Amino acid sequence: MPEVEIPGGRAVIRDELTRERDFRVLEAGAIAAAPAMVKLTGVDPSSADTELTQAGLTAAEAAGMMEFQDAAIVAFLESWTLRRPLPTLANVGDLERDLYRALAEATAPLARTTALGPDFTPEPDDAGGLVDSPFDGLKSSSSPPEDAQDSPSTEGQPSFTESSDSAPSSAA
């Protein structure tokens, strides 16, 4: 488990959630944040707050994002060296701002990946284009490959190009 510096000490952050309680906390936060996440698609989540406010979030959507961040801190924070109990959902908002920000920074990427899955958005290459796809160069066609037309498994079956008049009829 990774350790991070926080104001006044160190914190141990879980690199994955193994307890159902932690998953439930995070999932509830993700549900609250879902409408905002849709609006923020394509916005760098690590950007400054000013960019996020330009996304046009409603007060309810912004509150949902904050609830998701609170849930991430509570779910992923394993321990810390501070001489006080770990925060709960009820009191995580009472943390000092710099402490909260340090914990949010440490847990946000884990929360996104756990709640939303990995990000498969293609990244631009150095030339400004997209990184080569493993599917580049594959032929895209609606017709079957030439060798499939002579395949014995398709004999006697109507093709997509045959009219309904030539389709085999079933006797009643």
Secondary structure, DSSP 8 states (H G I E B T S, - for coil): --EEEETTEEEEE-SS--SHHHHHHHHHHHHHHHHHHHHTTTS-TTS-HHHHHTT---HHHHHHHHHHHHHHHHHHEEEESSSS----TTTGGGS-HHHHHHHHHHHHHHHHHHHH-------B-TTSSB---TTTT----SS--HHHHT-GGGTTS--TTS-GGGS-----
